[in-house]
Every structure is written in C-alpha cells, then in structure tokens.
Amino acid sequence: MPPKGKTNLLAARIKRVMQKDEDVGKIAGPAPIVMGKALELFVKQLVTTANDVAVLHGSKTVNGSHLKGAVAMVPEAFDFLSDIVEKAKDLGPPPDLR
C-alpha cells in the first residue's frame, strides 16, 4: 500500500481525470481511492499474466506480443483489450509445446 501522501496525490489525479467527462457530476471522496485501487489490481493482473506468457516463451522482457498473449490467455478479464493488441505480433505456442 502506498504511503498516505502518495494515495492523496493519486486520488487527486484520478478525480481530475474523472471530472474531465462532462457527464460526471460530483464525486464522492472515497470514489477516486477505490478507482485507484481497482486500477492497481487490474494492472497487476495484466502485467503478471503478460510476464507468465513471456516466461513460457523464454523471454526476459515483456513486449506487446506478450500482452496480446495475456489477453488471449484470460479473455474473461481482458477481452475488451483485444482491439488494442490485435496489431501486435502473434507469438505462437511456447517452445516446449511445439
């Protein structure tokens, strides 16, 4: 968990982003904090899955192809990202499964 000062900075930034939408009215105090935590958990799951794909393919660096593999590996969580990653190179099966 980030120190209290960092949480306030993140919450303030999230609140500014939320308020840029004309349809958003007032924002309750805890809402940006909850959104920040949800974003943190989402990014953690995406990066962890992409790392797992990279390790399966013997790579030490995560790239766009690994993110595409992560989206394919967990479609129930990441299917909405498929349009974004569709231009990334396809990886094919991991070396030990060929």
N, C-alpha and C positions, 0 to 999 in steps of 0.2 A: 504494500500500500504506500503511495507517495506521501511525503511529508505534507502537513496541513497547508502550508503556503502554496505548494505546487498544486494541490487539489483546487484551491480557490482560483488560481490562475487558469487552470484547465476548465473549470466550471464557467468562469467568466468568458473565456474564448468560445466555448460551446454555446453559451447563451447568446453571444453576438451572432454566431452563425445561424442559430435558430431564429433570431429576430430579423434576419435579412429576408425571410419569407414573409410576404405581405399577408398571408393567411394566418400567421401566428400572432395571437394576441399576447396577453400577459403570460409570463412563465413562472410557475411556482418555484420557490427556492431550491427544493431538492431535485427538480427535474434535470438540470444540467449535470448534477453529480451522478444521478442514476444513468443518464445517457453516456457520460464519460466512462463509467464502469462497464456498461454494456459494450461500448466501443472497444475498450481494453480487452475484454473477454473474447470478442469477435476476432480481433486482430491476432490475439494469442493463438486461437484455434486455427486460423488460416495459416499463420506462419509455422506453427508446429506441424500441421499436415503437409505443407509445402516442404518443410525440412525432411519429413519422413519420406516423401517422394524422392527428394534429392539423394538421400542416403541409399534408398533402394536402387537408384541408378548409379551409385558410386561417385556422386559429385560432392564436393566440399563447399560449393557455392550455390545458393538458391537463385534461380533465374525465372523468367516469365514462363518457360516451359514447365517448370516445377509447380508454379502457381496454377497453370492450366491442369496439370495432373491432380493437384489438390482439389480443384473444383470438380473434376470428374470422379475423384475418389469419394467425396462426401457431397453428392448432389443435393441431399435434403437440406444441407446448411448453406451451400454456396452456389446453387443453381442460378441465382439471379446475377452472378458474375460471369456466366458463360459467354455472353455477348462481348464482354470486355476482354476476355482472354482468348477468344477464338482465333485471333491473328498470331498468337504465339505458336512456335514450332511444336509439333507433336513429338512426344518422347518415345513412344512405342513401349513394349514391355521391358521390365527391368532385365539386365543381363543374365541373371540366374534363372529367369523364367523362359528364356528363348529356346 
